[in-house]
Amino acid sequence: MRVYLKIENGRRYFIPAPIWLIKAGLGMGGFGVRIAKKHIPEDQIAYVESIDFRKLKEAIDVLKEYKGLNMVDIKAKDGTEVKIVI
């Protein structure tokens, strides 16, 4: 997976995110959620607790079959652009 970021002053960033690294991060989802709960407003904690990290890892496996797929392609009015490609 690749993340491309262009900010309003014209600087461009490229962030490679290997699928195995994403899956490893999802495997530690319970640990990260415990830390994140300290910083999430009370009315939004239910959204984070409803995430099934095992199913999310399975979905990432399916996405590997679609190399080149544009998942996110956003262009803001201020010139900021974000693009995520599998």
C-alpha positions, 0 to 999 in steps of 0.5 A, spaced: 500 500 500 502 506 498 500 513 501 501 519 497 500 526 500 501 533 497 500 539 502 498 546 500 505 549 499 507 544 494 511 539 498 510 532 496 510 525 501 510 518 499 509 513 505 510 506 503 506 501 507 507 494 506 501 489 507 504 485 512 506 491 516 499 493 516 496 486 518 501 486 524 499 493 526 491 490 526 494 484 530 496 488 536 489 492 535 487 490 542 493 494 545 492 500 541 485 501 542 487 501 550 492 506 549 487 510 544 481 510 549 485 515 553 484 520 548 478 519 545 471 522 547 466 518 551 461 519 546 465 516 540 469 510 544 463 505 542 465 506 534 472 504 536 470 498 540 465 495 535 471 494 530 473 487 529 480 486 528 480 479 525 475 481 520 479 487 518 485 483 517 481 478 512 479 484 508 486 486 508 488 479 505 482 480 500 485 487 498 492 484 496 488 481 490 487 488 487 494 491 486 493 498 483 486 500 486 485 507 488 482 506 495 482 514 497 483 520 492 481 526 495 483 534 493 481 539 498 480 546 496 486 549 499 490 544 495 492 538 499 491 532 496 491 525 499 491 518 495 492 511 497 493 506 492 493 498 494 
